[in-house]
Amino acid sequence: MSESAAIEDIGDEHFDRVFDTNVKGTVYTVQKAFPLMGPGGSIVLTGSGAGSKGFANLSVYSATKAAIRSFARTWTVDLKGRGIRVNVVSPGMVLTQAMQTYLQDNDGAEEWMKQAIPFGRLAQTEEVAKAVLFLASSESSFIGGEELLVDGGFVAV
């Protein structure tokens, strides 16, 4: 869940809502899921480039995504004895239905995004799904605690 707020406007409600959804939600979901998993299992968390790159008015959201990345690294160590891997997929700007609505309501946003992304386009949902599938599969059996940015080079370049 992403919600913007200028630093002077951050209050308990905003902070709690974003952290409860993104951080607590992730912790409690993983707690319920991992007892059902056996050796060779894979947990793929959802991050964001915002956890690595600063964006105006997204400090609380960005902090939650940095926490998710930290969970993957720590839980990789915590769950190594059970043979369960933990990684993060961090999508960039993806052409979802919600994004299409945002772009319709914000003139110039799509052009800005295309200029900001080295590949010059938004991601398709299938491209993100393939990255998740890779990390969930045995093809990534020696990958743990990593963040895979699926953002057309936006954060790296």
C-alpha positions as CSV (number, residue, x, y, z in Angstrom):
1,M,0.0,0.0,0.0
2,S,1.4,3.3,-1.1
3,E,0.2,6.6,0.4
4,S,2.0,9.9,0.1
5,A,2.5,12.5,2.8
6,A,4.9,15.4,3.3
7,I,7.0,15.0,6.4
8,E,5.1,17.7,8.2
9,D,1.9,15.9,7.5
10,I,2.9,12.4,8.7
11,G,0.6,11.5,11.6
12,D,-0.1,8.4,13.6
13,E,-3.0,7.3,11.3
14,H,-0.9,7.5,8.1
15,F,2.1,5.9,9.7
16,D,0.1,3.1,11.3
17,R,-2.0,2.4,8.2
18,V,1.1,2.1,5.9
19,F,3.2,0.1,8.4
20,D,0.3,-2.1,9.4
21,T,-0.5,-3.1,5.9
22,N,3.0,-3.4,4.4
23,V,5.1,-4.6,7.4
24,K,2.8,-6.2,9.9
25,G,0.8,-7.8,7.0
26,T,4.0,-9.3,5.6
27,V,5.2,-10.6,9.0
28,Y,1.9,-12.3,9.9
29,T,1.3,-13.8,6.5
30,V,4.8,-15.4,6.5
31,Q,4.3,-16.6,10.0
32,K,1.2,-18.4,9.0
33,A,2.7,-19.8,5.7
34,F,6.1,-21.1,6.6
35,P,4.9,-23.9,8.9
36,L,3.2,-25.4,5.9
37,M,6.4,-25.3,3.8
38,G,9.1,-27.9,3.6
39,P,12.7,-28.0,2.5
40,G,13.2,-26.3,-0.9
41,G,10.3,-23.9,-0.2
42,S,10.5,-20.3,-1.4
43,I,9.0,-17.2,0.0
44,V,8.8,-14.2,-2.4
45,L,8.0,-10.9,-0.8
46,T,6.8,-7.8,-2.6
47,G,9.2,-4.8,-2.4
48,S,9.6,-1.6,-4.3
49,G,12.4,0.4,-5.7
50,A,11.2,3.1,-3.2
51,G,13.0,1.1,-0.5
52,S,16.3,2.0,-2.2
53,K,15.6,5.3,-3.9
54,G,14.2,8.4,-2.4
55,F,10.9,9.8,-3.7
56,A,9.2,13.0,-2.5
57,N,6.5,12.5,0.1
58,L,6.9,8.7,0.2
59,S,9.2,8.4,3.3
60,V,6.8,6.2,5.3
61,Y,6.1,3.9,2.3
62,S,9.8,3.8,1.4
63,A,10.7,2.7,5.0
64,T,8.2,-0.1,4.8
65,K,9.7,-1.4,1.6
66,A,13.2,-1.2,3.1
67,A,11.9,-3.3,6.0
68,I,10.6,-5.9,3.6
69,R,14.1,-6.1,2.0
70,S,15.6,-6.5,5.5
71,F,13.1,-9.3,6.3
72,A,14.3,-11.2,3.2
73,R,17.9,-11.0,4.3
74,T,17.2,-11.9,8.0
75,W,14.6,-14.6,7.3
76,T,17.0,-16.2,4.8
77,V,19.3,-16.8,7.8
78,D,16.5,-17.6,10.2
79,L,15.0,-20.3,7.8
80,K,18.2,-21.8,6.4
81,G,17.9,-24.8,8.7
82,R,14.5,-25.5,7.2
83,G,15.8,-25.2,3.7
84,I,13.4,-22.3,2.9
85,R,14.6,-19.4,0.7
86,V,13.4,-15.8,1.0
87,N,13.7,-13.2,-1.7
88,V,12.1,-10.0,-2.8
89,V,10.7,-8.9,-6.1
90,S,10.5,-5.1,-6.4
91,P,8.4,-4.1,-9.4
92,G,8.8,-0.6,-10.8
93,M,6.1,1.2,-12.7
94,V,3.8,-1.5,-14.0
95,L,0.9,-1.0,-16.4
96,T,-1.8,-2.3,-14.1
97,Q,-5.5,-1.3,-14.1
98,A,-4.8,1.1,-11.2
99,M,-1.8,2.6,-13.1
100,Q,-3.9,3.1,-16.2
101,T,-6.4,5.0,-14.0
102,Y,-3.6,7.1,-12.5
103,L,-2.2,7.9,-15.9
104,Q,-5.6,9.0,-17.2
105,D,-6.0,11.3,-14.2
106,N,-2.5,12.8,-14.3
107,D,-1.5,14.5,-17.5
108,G,2.1,14.1,-18.3
109,A,2.8,11.3,-15.8
110,E,3.2,8.6,-18.4
111,E,5.7,10.7,-20.4
112,W,7.6,11.4,-17.2
113,M,7.7,7.7,-16.4
114,K,8.9,6.7,-19.8
115,Q,11.6,9.3,-19.7
116,A,12.7,8.1,-16.2
117,I,12.8,4.4,-17.1
118,P,15.9,3.5,-19.1
119,F,13.8,1.0,-21.2
120,G,11.4,3.9,-22.1
121,R,8.2,2.0,-21.1
122,L,6.2,0.7,-18.2
123,A,6.4,-3.0,-17.3
124,Q,3.7,-5.4,-18.3
125,T,2.2,-7.5,-15.4
126,E,3.5,-10.7,-17.1
127,E,7.1,-9.5,-16.8
128,V,6.7,-9.1,-13.0
129,A,5.0,-12.5,-12.8
130,K,7.8,-14.2,-14.6
131,A,10.3,-12.8,-12.1
132,V,8.2,-14.1,-9.2
133,L,7.9,-17.5,-10.8
134,F,11.7,-17.7,-11.3
135,L,12.3,-16.9,-7.6
136,A,9.6,-19.3,-6.5
137,S,11.0,-22.1,-8.7
138,S,13.9,-24.5,-8.2
139,E,15.7,-22.7,-11.0
140,S,16.7,-20.1,-8.3
141,S,17.6,-22.8,-5.7
142,F,20.9,-21.0,-4.8
143,I,19.4,-17.5,-4.5
144,G,18.5,-16.2,-1.1
145,G,18.1,-12.8,0.6
146,E,18.1,-11.0,-2.7
147,E,16.0,-8.2,-4.1
148,L,15.2,-8.5,-7.8
149,L,14.3,-5.2,-9.3
150,V,11.9,-5.5,-12.1
151,D,11.9,-1.9,-13.1
152,G,13.5,-1.5,-16.5
153,G,16.7,-0.2,-14.8
154,F,15.0,2.7,-13.0
155,V,16.7,2.3,-9.7
156,A,20.0,1.0,-10.9
157,V,20.7,3.7,-13.6
